[in-house]
């Protein structure tokens, strides 16, 4: 569900519909022209024009539900459109709530899903027109979206989406990440699971879907595929009080470059809990929006590691920080053992096991 949802109603019937929406979506905010004012404290009454209010809401909300005619909405938003990655979801509902129309950003913006949900409690008919949905096939731009995956090369999405809905043969390669994004035992008939990424280059495949945390350098594969980055890598970090954000950035990028790993696949960071937080570590986590987990030394002491250190034990009270914390957090495989970046940084990398 979208975090910020605005409902724009301009009629008395529209107000009643908006109140039903608010009842079922608590975080929705209702906006109505002041000329229809009543004592309802759940409504934000506005005096500017509907066009001006809609423009403001379009730029400041994740989803916009308009309870008036589709034609009017199209005219009002037409000059505001940027692209499917940034435009909010827009829904249109008629004055009797007969239809809930997914109008803009059906996939990435979530308008299709929101339309289905709103129509379920309004007893309305959801109107969904995106080809992948009506053909009940894979939405190329949504694979892994709810799992936090990101797309490396969005420029190929439109082309591969067209192949998908036209039932052209598409290769699917996945070597890491969650397998729950689709029922992989019931793939669309035109999608073939492959074990060797090189097979994508075969002429029999019009395109490819690649789910991996590894860097791909083969231009022939890149040209005909969409690359998805699942969140699979947990970075364990051993630090001193003076370790800077740049130290951490340079260390991780060095390791990832040598091992052909994607920075976009970092799931989380782990380290030891210190009496005084390390500024550089917190700054790194905040800048790249990566969750940071800190463990007590007693928790780390219970973890068996391949490279325990007497020096680390002397200063931290435990024989391992980077390896132990990443293993503890990931419950996965130690992919890259402790790498030292003297004098104040060690880094280990674990891969989540989603099997």
C-alpha positions in Angstrom: 0.0 0.0 0.0 1.3 3.5 -0.9 2.3 5.6 2.0 0.9 9.0 0.9 -2.5 8.8 -0.8 -4.6 11.8 -1.7 -8.3 11.6 -2.6 -9.7 14.5 -4.6 -13.5 14.8 -4.7 -15.5 17.7 -6.3 -19.1 16.6 -5.8 -21.3 15.6 -2.9 -21.4 12.0 -4.1 -17.6 12.2 -4.5 -17.4 13.2 -0.8 -19.4 10.1 0.2 -17.1 7.9 -1.9 -14.0 9.5 -0.4 -15.2 8.9 3.1 -15.6 5.1 2.3 -12.0 5.2 1.0 -10.8 6.9 4.1 -12.6 4.3 6.3 -10.6 1.5 4.5 -7.3 3.3 3.9 -6.6 5.2 7.2 -3.6 7.1 5.8 -5.6 8.5 2.8 -6.2 12.3 2.9 -9.3 13.8 1.4 -9.3 17.1 -0.5 -12.6 18.9 -1.4 -13.3 22.4 -2.8 -14.4 24.8 0.0 -17.7 25.5 -1.8 -18.9 22.1 -0.6 -17.8 22.7 3.0 -19.4 20.7 5.8 -18.4 19.9 9.4 -16.4 16.8 8.5 -13.0 17.1 10.2 -11.5 14.4 8.1 -11.6 16.6 5.0 -9.1 19.2 3.9 -11.0 22.0 2.3 -9.2 24.0 -0.4 -10.0 27.4 -1.9 -7.7 27.3 -4.9 -8.8 25.9 -8.3 -9.1 22.1 -8.7 -6.4 22.3 -11.4 -3.9 24.0 -9.0 -4.8 21.6 -6.2 -4.3 18.6 -8.4 -1.0 19.8 -9.6 0.2 20.2 -6.0 -1.0 16.7 -5.0 0.5 15.2 -8.1 3.9 16.3 -7.1 3.7 15.5 -3.4 1.8 12.2 -3.1 2.5 8.6 -4.0 -1.0 8.0 -5.3 -3.8 10.2 -6.4 -7.5 9.1 -6.5 -9.7 11.4 -8.5 -13.4 11.1 -8.1 -14.6 12.8 -11.3 -14.5 12.1 -15.1 -11.6 10.4 -16.8 -11.4 13.0 -19.5 -11.1 15.8 -17.0 -8.3 14.1 -15.2 -6.4 13.4 -18.4 -6.6 17.1 -19.4 -5.5 18.2 -15.9 -2.5 15.8 -15.6 -1.3 15.7 -19.2 1.3 18.5 -18.8 2.6 17.0 -15.5 3.7 13.6 -16.7 7.4 12.7 -16.6 8.0 9.0 -16.7 6.7 5.7 -15.2 9.5 5.6 -12.7 8.6 9.0 -11.0 4.9 9.7 -11.8 2.5 8.8 -9.0 -0.2 6.3 -9.3 -3.4 7.9 -10.5 -6.9 6.3 -10.2 -10.1 7.7 -11.5 -13.5 6.8 -10.0 -16.8 7.9 -11.5 -19.5 9.7 -9.4 -21.4 6.5 -8.7 -18.3 4.4 -8.0 -19.2 2.0 -10.8 -15.7 1.9 -12.1 -12.2 2.3 -10.5 -9.9 3.0 -13.4 -6.1 2.5 -13.2 -5.1 5.6 -15.2 -1.4 6.2 -14.6 1.6 4.2 -13.3 -0.2 0.9 -13.2 2.9 -1.2 -12.6 5.7 0.6 -10.9 3.4 3.2 -9.3 1.1 0.6 -8.0 -2.1 1.9 -9.6 -3.3 -1.5 -10.7 -3.0 -3.0 -7.3 -4.5 0.0 -5.6 -7.4 -0.1 -8.1 -8.2 -3.7 -7.3 -8.1 -3.0 -3.6 -10.3 0.1 -3.7 -12.8 -1.6 -6.0 -13.0 -4.5 -3.5 -14.6 -2.4 -0.8 -16.5 -0.1 -3.0 -18.0 -3.1 -4.9 -16.9 -1.4 -8.1 -15.4 -2.9 -11.3 -11.6 -2.3 -11.5 -10.5 -1.3 -15.0 -7.0 -2.5 -15.7 -5.6 -2.1 -19.2 -1.9 -3.0 -19.0 -1.1 -5.9 -21.3 0.8 -8.1 -18.9 -2.2 -8.0 -16.5 -4.9 -8.7 -19.0 -2.8 -11.5 -20.5 -2.0 -12.9 -17.0 1.7 -12.9 -17.8 4.9 -11.6 -16.2 5.1 -7.8 -15.7 8.8 -7.2 -16.7 9.0 -3.9 -14.8 7.6 -5.4 -11.6 9.8 -8.5 -11.1 11.0 -8.5 -7.5 9.6 -5.0 -6.9 7.9 -6.0 -3.7 11.1 -7.7 -2.5 13.2 -4.6 -2.9 14.9 -5.7 -6.1 16.1 -3.0 -8.5 16.6 -3.0 -12.3 20.0 -2.2 -13.6 19.1 -1.3 -17.2 15.6 0.2 -17.4 16.2 1.1 -21.0 15.5 -2.5 -22.0 12.2 -2.9 -20.1 9.9 -1.7 -22.8 11.4 -3.9 -25.5 11.4 -7.1 -23.3 7.9 -6.2 -22.1 6.7 -6.2 -25.7 8.3 -9.6 -26.3 6.6 -10.9 -23.2 3.0 -9.9 -24.0 3.5 -11.0 -27.7 4.6 -14.4 -26.4 8.0 -14.3 -27.9 10.5 -16.8 -26.5 12.3 -15.4 -23.5 15.1 -16.9 -21.4 15.1 -16.7 -17.6 18.3 -17.0 -15.6 18.4 -16.8 -11.8 21.3 -17.8 -9.6 20.5 -15.9 -6.4 17.7 -14.2 -4.6 14.2 -15.2 -3.5 12.3 -17.6 -5.7 8.9 -16.4 -4.6 8.5 -13.6 -7.1 6.6 -16.0 -9.4 5.4 -19.6 -9.3 8.5 -20.9 -11.1 6.9 -24.3 -11.7 4.2 -22.5 -13.8 6.0 -20.0 -15.9 4.3 -18.5 -19.0 4.7 -20.9 -22.0 7.1 -18.5 -23.7 9.5 -18.2 -20.8 12.2 -20.8 -20.4 14.4 -21.3 -17.3 18.0 -21.7 -18.3 21.0 -22.8 -16.2 23.7 -21.1 -18.4 23.5 -17.4 -18.9 25.4 -17.8 -22.2 22.3 -19.4 -23.7 20.6 -16.1 -23.8 22.7 -15.2 -26.8 21.1 -18.0 -28.9 18.9 -16.7 -31.7 16.0 -18.7 -30.5 15.6 -16.3 -27.6 14.2 -12.8 -28.4 15.2 -11.6 -24.9 16.3 -12.5 -21.4 15.5 -11.9 -17.8 18.6 -12.1 -15.5 18.4 -12.2 -11.7 21.9 -12.0 -10.3 24.1 -10.1 -7.9 27.1 -10.5 -10.3 28.3 -7.8 -12.8 27.7 -8.7 -16.4 30.1 -7.5 -19.0 29.0 -9.4 -22.1 27.5 -6.8 -24.3 25.6 -9.4 -26.4 23.8 -10.5 -23.2 23.3 -7.0 -21.9 21.7 -5.8 -25.2 18.8 -8.3 -25.1 18.2 -8.6 -21.4 16.8 -6.9 -18.3 19.1 -7.2 -15.3 17.5 -7.5 -11.8 19.5 -7.0 -8.6 18.0 -8.9 -5.7 19.1 -7.9 -2.2 21.4 -10.8 -1.4 24.7 -9.5 0.1 25.3 -8.7 3.8 28.5 -6.7 4.4 30.2 -7.3 7.7 32.4 -4.4 8.9 35.1 -4.2 11.5 35.9 -0.5 12.3 37.8 1.8 14.6 36.3 5.0 16.0 38.1 7.0 13.2 36.9 5.0 10.3 35.3 7.4 7.8 32.4 7.0 5.4 34.9 7.3 2.5 37.0 4.5 3.9 34.0 2.2 3.9 32.9 3.2 0.4 36.4 2.7 -1.0 36.8 -0.7 0.7 33.5 -2.1 -0.4 33.9 -0.9 -4.0 37.4 -2.4 -4.1 36.1 -5.8 -3.0 33.1 -5.7 -5.3 35.2 -4.7 -8.3 37.6 -7.6 -7.7 34.8 -10.1 -7.3 32.4 -8.7 -9.9 29.6 -8.0 -7.5 26.8 -5.4 -7.8 26.6 -2.6 -5.2 22.9 -2.6 -5.8 22.5 -6.1 -4.3 23.7 -5.0 -0.8 20.9 -6.0 1.6 22.3 -4.8 4.9 25.4 -4.0 7.0 26.6 -5.6 10.2 29.1 -4.7 12.9 29.7 -4.7 16.6 27.8 -2.4 19.0 30.3 0.1 20.5 29.8 2.4 23.5 30.1 5.4 21.1 28.6 5.0 17.6 31.1 5.3 14.8 30.1 8.3 12.7 31.5 7.1 9.5 29.5 3.8 9.6 26.3 5.6 10.4 26.9 8.2 7.6 27.6 5.4 5.1 24.4 3.5 6.0 22.3 6.7 5.8 23.7 8.0 2.5 23.1 4.7 0.7 19.9 3.8 2.6 21.2 0.4 3.7 19.9 -1.1 7.0 22.6 -1.3 9.7 22.6 -4.0 12.4 24.9 -3.9 15.4 25.5 -6.9 17.7 26.7 -7.3 21.2 30.1 -9.0 21.5 28.5 -11.9 23.3 26.4 -12.6 20.3 29.4 -12.5 18.0 31.4 -14.8 20.3 29.0 -17.7 19.6 29.7 -17.6 15.8 32.4 -19.9 14.4 34.6 -18.0 11.8 37.5 -19.1 9.6 39.7 -16.2 10.5 39.6 -15.3 14.2 42.0 -12.7 15.4 43.8 -12.2 18.8 44.3 -8.5 17.9 40.6 -8.0 17.3 39.9 -9.8 20.6 42.3 -7.5 22.4 40.5 -4.4 21.2 36.8 -5.6 20.8 36.6 -8.4 23.4 35.7 -10.9 20.6 37.8 -12.7 18.0 35.8 -11.6 14.9 33.6 -8.7 14.0 33.3 -8.5 10.2 33.0 -12.3 9.5 31.0 -13.1 12.7 28.5 -10.3 12.3 27.8 -11.0 8.6 27.4 -14.7 9.2 25.1 -14.0 12.1 22.9 -11.6 10.2 22.7 -13.4 6.9 22.3 -17.0 8.1 24.0 -17.6 4.8 27.3 -18.4 3.2 30.6 -16.5 3.8 31.2 -15.4 0.2 34.3 -13.3 0.8 36.3 -13.8 4.0 37.8 -10.9 6.0 39.6 -8.4 3.8 41.9 -5.9 5.6 42.2 -2.2 4.8 44.8 -1.0 7.2 44.8 0.7 9.6 41.1 0.9 10.5 38.8 -1.3 8.4 38.0 -5.0 7.7 35.2 -6.2 5.4 33.5 -9.5 4.9 30.7 -10.4 2.5 28.0 -13.1 3.1 25.3 -14.1 0.6 21.8 -14.8 1.8 20.5 -18.3 1.2 17.0 -18.1 -0.1 16.7 -21.8 -1.1 
